[in-house]
Amino acid sequence: MKKQLAYASNCSDSLYSYIYRTLQKRAGDENESLDQQAISRCRTAKQKKKLAGYYAGPWQLLFNAWCNNRVPNTAVLALLLQQCLSHFQCEEVIAAWQ
């Protein structure tokens, strides 16, 4: 008998809360850093206005995929053990569960 994998939509409240908060924190920190890097390269106010905005790093991509039930909890929990996540690694994990 096969066991069904748990995703964001069908896991316990405590696990959902843990994964959600952790991914949200990592994605937020990473996105803020990417935004600040883009802004720091600007020389004029016009450039800053043009470049300010939404920068999604790999943690954000994983967060979005998990929220949309494209990646199971087991895969996300394994990645949360790491401090860093590359775009390549994130894309590979998401593709593996499609």
Beta strands, then each sheet from edge to edge (+ up, - down):
end
